[in-house]
């Protein structure tokens, strides 16, 4: 089973905003986040896990984690896929840094379910989640 991590999408007020920022960074080159410390369970995450994004106290989307590497200044780079995968929104308190998320506790992707929510614009999905309608 895959292991995931969660992180607050700091500075992003909506799913659309996050998707645009990741897409723009993806056009410029590899997309990665930096952190001070390599997660102790990084081997369980790399290549199979995802980074689940928290916006407005809800897990709303995920980015597959490709690998961990080195960044400037002795920091660790978490390389992610720039595509954003929308998930069924789930309440999650904000926190600093990242936290582990077991696969059994991870919200399901919107794509592939029969609800049709994956066909809606991300902004609308975000607003419906904010209102606790999905």
C-alpha positions in Angstrom: 0.0 0.0 0.0 1.2 3.5 -0.8 2.0 6.1 1.8 1.3 9.7 1.1 2.0 13.1 2.7 -0.2 16.2 3.2 0.8 19.8 2.9 -1.0 23.1 3.1 -1.1 24.8 -0.3 0.3 28.0 1.2 -0.6 31.1 -0.9 -3.2 29.3 -2.9 -6.7 30.4 -2.3 -8.4 27.9 -4.7 -7.8 24.7 -6.6 -7.7 26.6 -9.9 -4.9 28.8 -8.5 -2.9 25.8 -7.4 -3.4 24.0 -10.7 -2.3 27.1 -12.7 0.8 27.6 -10.5 1.8 24.0 -10.9 1.2 24.0 -14.7 3.3 27.2 -15.0 6.1 25.7 -13.0 5.9 22.5 -15.1 6.4 24.5 -18.3 9.6 26.0 -16.8 11.2 22.7 -15.8 10.9 20.0 -13.1 8.4 20.8 -10.3 9.7 20.3 -6.8 9.1 21.6 -3.3 11.9 22.0 -0.8 12.0 21.0 2.8 14.7 20.8 5.5 14.5 17.1 6.3 14.1 14.0 4.2 11.0 12.1 5.4 12.0 9.1 7.4 9.6 7.0 5.4 10.6 8.4 2.0 11.3 5.0 0.5 7.6 4.1 1.0 6.5 7.3 -0.7 8.7 7.8 -3.7 7.2 6.6 -7.0 3.9 5.3 -5.4 2.7 8.0 -3.1 1.2 11.5 -3.6 1.3 14.9 -2.0 -2.2 15.7 -0.9 -2.9 19.5 -0.9 -4.9 21.2 1.8 -6.8 24.4 0.8 -9.2 26.0 3.2 -9.0 23.2 5.7 -9.8 20.5 3.2 -7.8 17.9 1.3 -8.9 18.8 -2.3 -6.2 17.5 -4.7 -3.1 15.5 -5.0 0.2 15.5 -7.0 2.0 12.2 -7.5 5.5 12.2 -5.9 8.1 11.1 -8.4 11.2 11.1 -6.2 13.2 12.8 -3.6 16.5 14.5 -4.3 18.9 17.2 -3.2 18.2 20.9 -3.4 20.4 24.0 -2.8 21.7 24.6 0.7 21.5 21.0 1.9 17.7 20.9 1.6 15.6 18.1 0.2 13.6 18.4 -3.0 10.3 16.6 -3.3 9.8 16.2 -7.1 6.2 16.1 -8.0 4.2 15.6 -11.2 2.8 19.0 -12.2 -0.7 17.6 -13.0 -3.2 18.1 -10.3 -5.6 15.2 -9.5 -8.8 16.3 -7.9 -10.0 14.1 -5.0 -13.2 13.9 -3.0 -12.8 16.7 -0.5 -12.2 15.7 3.0 -11.8 18.0 6.1 -8.2 18.3 7.3 -6.8 20.8 9.7 -3.9 22.9 8.6 -0.5 22.1 9.9 3.1 23.2 9.3 5.4 21.1 7.2 4.1 17.8 6.0 2.3 14.8 7.6 2.0 11.2 6.6 -1.3 9.9 5.2 -1.9 6.2 5.0 -3.5 4.9 1.8 -6.5 3.6 3.6 -7.2 7.2 4.9 -6.6 8.9 1.6 -9.6 10.4 -0.2 -10.5 8.8 -3.6 -9.9 10.5 -6.9 -12.8 12.2 -8.6 -11.8 10.9 -12.0 -13.3 7.5 -12.8 -16.2 7.7 -10.4 -19.8 7.8 -11.7 -20.6 11.2 -10.0 -19.4 13.3 -13.0 -17.6 15.7 -10.6 -14.3 15.3 -12.5 -15.9 16.9 -15.5 -16.7 20.1 -13.5 -14.2 23.1 -13.4 -11.8 22.8 -10.5 -13.1 26.1 -9.1 -16.6 24.8 -8.9 -15.5 21.6 -7.3 -13.6 23.6 -4.7 -16.6 25.8 -4.0 -18.9 22.8 -3.6 -16.4 21.2 -1.2 -16.1 24.5 0.7 -19.9 24.4 1.2 -19.7 20.8 2.2 -21.9 19.8 -0.7 -19.6 17.1 -1.9 
